[in-house]
Amino acid sequence: MKWPDVVGSAVTSTLRGRIRTVLTVVAVFIGALTLTLTSGMGTGVNRYIDETVAAFGDADTLYVQKSQPLLELSTGTGPQAYDPQDTQVSTGFGVSFAGLSEENIATVEDTPGVAQVQPVYNVVPTYLLADGEKFQLALGVPVHGTGLQMVTGSTAAEGADEIAIPDSWVSDLGFVTAEDAVGETLDVVMTDQAGTERSFEARVSGVTQASLAGVAMNPLPSTSFNERLYAYQTSGGPTEVAASYIMARAIMDDPAQASAVQGELEQAGMVASTVEDQLGMFRTVIDAVIWILNTCAVIALLAASLGIVNTLLMSVQERTREIGLMKALGMSGPKVFGLFSLEAVFIGLVGAVLGVSTGVVAGSWVAGVLAEGFLAGLPGLSLFAFQAHSLALIAVAVLTIAFLAGTIPAIRAAGKDPITALRHE
């Protein structure tokens, strides 16, 4: 019997015991389906985290602060009515910062490994005036990242008095839709050192989507507009006000030097972090959850492999005389082994194809439903995302487990003595 005939015989023999085969295939299907969904979830969530990281800035940038900030959870809701008694100041990162001084900036510039420093002024607006109403305003840190998610429009352009507003602010500021807001103007009211208020008109450049990091929870001005507001904020007094920066971007010569630069700045009383530092915790938790789910899927596949062993052992027992006849007619032991191994592989192949394809279809559908419903508050997040190489790896893993499960019955079949097998009742 030639190998193509062996393959055909393996498929025919597998289909002979339909109920037993179907139950075994279902067990393999469940394991493959679970692995596909958990892999897709890990890819989807980590891709969203990568996009969130891109919204912050480049990998070769350290974000330097005076001291470790106390994190405040952002609600992501619309603007609050202006209250003259409320002096709380927060930023687009949802945190309060102690200001950096000129001396701190000079220290950062002199730190080995730092190529360039971009300080961000600590601007404290008095309120925002829109559609005749006053709202409390805490400006976010001007974003230099390329991955900021926009509902419509664009980020604030440098050299222009522009500001990008969160999508949760649109209706409260008097706009019907996000598209209506783009191109309109808002008034940012500042107070100088003499207590004199002045209104600065800003064009709405775009509407931002909320993100995992909260980087777009507050209006984001252009750097030039932010500096213009700061200049008025510190004017009007009898003496010059010392510069105060909310943070500084330290661009490194080489991202590999991050740890050394962070150590130097820590000794100087400052805290520096990369975007990976700020979001690494999210990634670690997600990866841990995915690994746990993958472990459960592997356990399900191992249970399915026991089903394959049981199915083929029973098949060997039932076909003992058939095995004896095949060997008596000249079929070699390796081909008998290959026959039963191929039966196991066929069961694994059917379960893998059905499990992986069902997982992709179901995961894509669920991701779409959740994106418009439960996860609508995290625009841009697709809970399941599938990669061809990951799906291929899952299929290979399932086939490998099926083959290994089939070796025990195959070895038993290949080792049978033809005379003894022919006498079997």
Steps between C-alpha positions, in 0.01 A plus 500: 500500500642835393495806725216676310296184556595506869370858526174412328457194722565712812225747405257218419572319826456821702158563349393143571434564869305820448361566847830426674695709248257793519524512880880496484502772232271714718748475787786610272276774355437649847871517576587654162213750531611608846862544391391705198283733707758554775774563243276747316415677824865538593583637155205741500561645846877531457451667163276756671764558767762552227274760336454668838878509547533660157261775612742597778813535294815331384679207661820707535332761722502523879227701673655683794307628803604670820383214719287188477144623439194378682279337242140617476253293303343695216127457447512584133180704535424841353616842627395618845336835566747768608523555876721792612556327835637185340875527446575133425733460206550175308650410164416294197680206659253514791770592753620800700862607459749704696663747261850463363728802531757639258769334714323165460487543124871586494573185702309289249686661209836425663414134569714260290291329234250784458513658154221756529255632761154637422344659812121540524373811681264460794194690374203552735203651312232683698211355299377411154229710337279319249150581375468765774575255783807467721669164559791391713804435284813298557705479182661173407868472418557577130535163331784426257408136438378384161244252628245732661155377400278766346124492453536771239740779411865500606724581794576866574747638247822659620518874450121538515264579788324164481363246740364146464206414726387157632193343340330493842507884503333558163134522602569687825686770309195559280589298191260250344765270355878469509517615139311818594762582764799494264583849378299675771662716768513484879625758748765403754498757779827558687581713805837677530699580815305825546168315498399627156302257287555470127330281242704306242311370199586146393385316191376143549734293280341163569319269741698228680393154609545375853785255552620249756763746628263792535726713280198654322273559800571875499531760221842484335651833383783549257837560662513856367153582635594346835809723517297808407257434784788449743660828397185692595451293817841610631471863389361805682700465820758736645776244457573229247350163591734203499413253226305193607460194282242228543737245350784464251562265211855372503593352162777245538784419264420131542188345664729236653640774725161557666586322827826692544333836430214417737751421775682830451178702511372313805810608691415858399150471653311437177307207363531400135294235324457367149164431342564130557551570871169681515303228322713195578273401788203472266697279264627278783150443638355427156781257415452320833127459439561374144756248625252366755231465233747334262591255774134407536479449123807274501347296783187462286718378211677251725161367609407473131823308437387239753185469294713435190698232689179333614341516155798346324564236766144382457551509123814287530313252719208476259725469192750250636425238234508768232844607619615137494372459146674816381831388650457148360455652154831682535412835660799610706495607862589864415204522263266357764639759740447769236143385440390550859711814545332652196160421650600701809634784284178503295293536817729784612486665158120506491480633857771764434344629178153521654628651827728762344251608232212517748718697741591757233138544386355511853777723636467751216124516548523539878770770463269700273204467736703599808664794319155649444367407843683405819841629380370812329680706766835381361487600132752321286506186717428179311487230767595225257762538226641201313839453337563236235822369657330461841212305346745277311694439823180397679412256221850348508482467880166318478629264229815429702299413810270279291796319343665440837172370639473257210848352545401270788221321307712508181797332673267237643352432155840489326636253756224239465604155380307419180432132594374591846293786356335272241395260778339784697124460554 
